[in-house]
Amino acid sequence: DTLDDDQLIFRGIVDHQNPDANVTLEAAIANIHEIQRIEHERSQRVEAEIAALQNRLIAITNNIASLQTCLQATRNEFALVLINIFFLI
């Protein structure tokens, strides 16, 4: 049973006051470690979601650029149609 520095310090303090409190203290430390693990997993999920959203934003930006190119091409074609109509009249 290896203890990290925090546990050794707390155990040393608690041992002199109330040996039964070690169980509660160790449970509290275990809870803190579990909370840290859960928070780490959450932060990884959030980072993955942010990366996915950034990729979606890039795709949307690329689609907008493509639509702008198509719109400009359509405008150019429409202008040519108008010019042809003008010369036919």
VMD Tcl script that draws the C-alpha trace (Angstrom):
set ca {
  {0.00 0.00 0.00}
  {1.89 3.03 -1.26}
  {0.82 6.49 -0.25}
  {1.54 9.73 -2.04}
  {3.05 12.70 -0.18}
  {-0.32 14.29 0.59}
  {-1.65 11.08 2.08}
  {1.47 10.61 4.20}
  {1.24 14.17 5.52}
  {-2.47 13.85 6.29}
  {-2.01 10.42 7.85}
  {0.77 11.75 10.07}
  {-1.44 14.60 11.26}
  {-4.54 12.46 11.75}
  {-2.72 9.55 13.44}
  {-1.91 11.72 16.45}
  {-5.44 13.03 16.76}
  {-7.74 10.12 15.91}
  {-6.61 6.87 14.24}
  {-10.20 6.10 13.16}
  {-10.23 9.27 11.07}
  {-7.68 7.70 8.69}
  {-10.44 5.74 6.97}
  {-12.49 8.89 6.40}
  {-9.43 10.81 5.25}
  {-8.39 8.08 2.82}
  {-11.94 7.94 1.48}
  {-11.87 11.73 1.01}
  {-8.54 11.52 -0.80}
  {-9.90 8.71 -2.99}
  {-12.93 10.89 -3.78}
  {-10.66 13.79 -4.72}
  {-8.68 11.52 -7.05}
  {-11.90 10.23 -8.60}
  {-13.15 13.79 -9.11}
  {-9.82 14.71 -10.73}
  {-10.09 11.68 -13.03}
  {-13.66 12.58 -13.99}
  {-12.72 16.21 -14.62}
  {-9.79 15.10 -16.77}
  {-12.11 12.90 -18.86}
  {-14.59 15.76 -19.18}
  {-11.90 18.17 -20.30}
  {-10.75 15.65 -22.91}
  {-14.34 15.28 -24.18}
  {-14.78 19.05 -24.31}
  {-11.49 19.43 -26.20}
  {-12.63 16.76 -28.67}
  {-15.99 18.51 -29.10}
  {-14.24 21.85 -29.66}
  {-11.99 20.25 -32.30}
  {-15.05 18.74 -34.01}
  {-16.80 22.13 -33.98}
  {-13.69 23.80 -35.40}
  {-13.64 21.24 -38.22}
  {-17.33 21.87 -38.90}
  {-16.68 25.61 -38.96}
  {-13.86 25.10 -41.47}
  {-16.17 22.98 -43.63}
  {-18.92 25.62 -43.44}
  {-16.41 28.36 -44.33}
  {-15.24 26.31 -47.31}
  {-18.85 25.78 -48.41}
  {-19.51 29.51 -48.19}
  {-16.42 30.21 -50.30}
  {-17.61 27.65 -52.85}
  {-21.09 29.20 -52.94}
  {-19.56 32.65 -53.43}
  {-17.55 31.32 -56.37}
  {-20.69 29.76 -57.87}
  {-22.64 32.98 -57.35}
  {-19.94 35.02 -59.09}
  {-19.91 32.56 -62.00}
  {-23.70 32.82 -62.23}
  {-23.48 36.63 -62.23}
  {-20.90 36.49 -65.01}
  {-23.08 34.15 -67.08}
  {-26.12 36.37 -66.49}
  {-24.14 39.41 -67.61}
  {-23.17 37.57 -70.80}
  {-26.81 36.68 -71.42}
  {-27.81 40.33 -70.99}
  {-25.06 41.44 -73.36}
  {-26.21 38.89 -75.95}
  {-29.83 39.99 -75.58}
  {-28.76 43.64 -75.95}
  {-26.93 42.89 -79.20}
  {-29.86 40.87 -80.51}
  {-32.28 43.71 -79.97}
}
mol new
graphics top color blue
foreach p $ca { graphics top sphere $p radius 0.5 }
foreach p [lrange $ca 0 end-1] q [lrange $ca 1 end] { graphics top cylinder $p $q radius 0.2 }
display resetview
